[in-house]
Amino acid sequence: MSTPTQITDPGRVRFGTLGAVVGFLVFVELTSGVIQGFYTPMLTDIARYFGVPDADVNWLEGGQMMAAALIIPAFAKLGDMIGHRKMLLISTAVTALASIAMPLAGNFWLFLVAWSLQGFYIVWLPLETALIYSRARSTGHPAALTRRAAGLLVGALETGVIVAALAGGQLVGVLGLPSVLWIPAIAVIACFFIIWFGVKESPELHGGRFDTVGLILVAIALLGFTGGLFLLRVYGPGSLLAWVVTLVGLVLMWPFIAWELRQDDPVVDVRMFTNPALWPVFLTAGLFGVSVLGAQAPLSTFARTDPTIYHYGLGASSGMTSILIGVYVLMLAVGALLLPLVTKVVAPRVALIGASAMVAVGYLLFLPFHASFVETLLNMVIAGIGSGALVAALPAAAAAAAPPTQTGVATGLTNSVKTVGGAVASAVFGIALATHPDGTAAGTAGSFSGYLTVWTVCGLTALAAAIALAFVPKTAFSDQPSSAE
């Protein structure tokens, strides 16, 4: 029987008038890439500037990701209610102010606060994905168009990361800290005005009453959980208080879930976690966050560790480290741009499984192969291609599987869960890198056993994500024929 509304070749779908919106959002993601890539090669320099050990730079990522985990549910829901563009502007304004505060910080803890607030940028991609999906719904092909747009946006993001990582590694040696930190601040300010003048609001806003109680409950639970992680980092895994606080944070999730289930319009529709097409996506996002967010600081510090002193590491300069990061991020862009091409041949579900498997292989290869720059580079190429595909695919897949009124919430949850996974990984990796197997302190450089832990955990969590995705319905994440067909 003829099915004229079904897409047989998603590559033939054109953006049309949606192209202008995607074009402006490409600049937004370029700016996001600048934020994500600029600082990575200079993490060791930041640690030395503030006089803290390498293991403490994990708290930069952990603080930013946990702030983002609180921000995303609120901004995603408000995007569905009052406008994705409005919330995009507000988050950009906060990111700009935080970026300005960073070079002005006088100590590591003030810098950590500003860095954490800069994490508002992490809501950009889910808001953009929801905005694009909302505008593409009228075409009849929203899933295919959103997948293509997500590939372009993530490609732009990773291009920004590459340029910023290469520039950051070189400029820090010329300008020094904190002068070099003004460059991302200028980029974010420009981004605000690009959104203001170039991006139009979503055509469908759902209104409603914001679930303030739900947001407060989830904030308390997450703060309790992350507070316990902080105590574990400070006092070590032998601290009973740290474990009690962590457990209390987890237990506090129960009243949040119970409250949300009673709401007609919850801030987070927890029922989506039982949706057969969505729960594997959310689980994958959390497991994927372990490697894509939690492992970046260890990668940088391992590359900078001097093997003539510690008998491991690459002994790379900030410039060589920026090249390593740049190649990895280039592979992220390749993976994102290949996604719409691959899904012309295989189902989106199969593409996600393959991408997760590549991440697992890339990190597990570190266990036998980590002694040279070339070995490290090859491992990151494999993991990078898979990671890039997942960065683009997860929010697009969530948008395609979510109810029409929950597009922003669903795309936001992929990032929120991902940041929680990354924050947990940062805390665990920080503890692992700070100690030797016998429990003694590792000193300034991270311990080799800690790096082995990082690679093992990243590989196994990616493998678990691939297994979870096998349970997704075969037709998930694609534009479906009409019900009559």
Secondary structure, DSSP 8 states (H G I E B T S, - for coil): ---TTS-S-GGG---TTHHHHHHHHHHHHHHHHHHHHHSGGGHHHHHHHHT--GGGGHHHHHHHHHHHHHHHHHHHHHHHHH-HHHHHHHHHHHHHHHHHHGGG--SHHHHHHHHHHGGGGGGHHHHHHHHHHHHHGGGT-HHHHHHHHHHHHHHHHHHHHHHHHHHHHHHHHHH-TTGGGHHHHHHHHHHHHHHHHH----S--------HHHHHHHHHHHHHHHHHHHHHHHH-TT-HHHHHHHHHHHHTHHHHHHHHHT-SS-SS-GGGGG-TTTHHHHHHHHHHHHHHTTTHHHHHHHHHS-HHHHS-S----HHHHHHHHHHHHHHHHHHHHHHHHHTTTS-HHHHHHHHHHHHHHHHHTTTT--SSHHHHHHHHHHHHHHHHHHHHHHHHHHHHHS-GGGHHHHHHHHHHHHHHHHHHHHHHHHHHHHB-TTS-B--SS--HHHHHHHHHHHHHHHHHHHHHHTTS-TTTTS----TT-
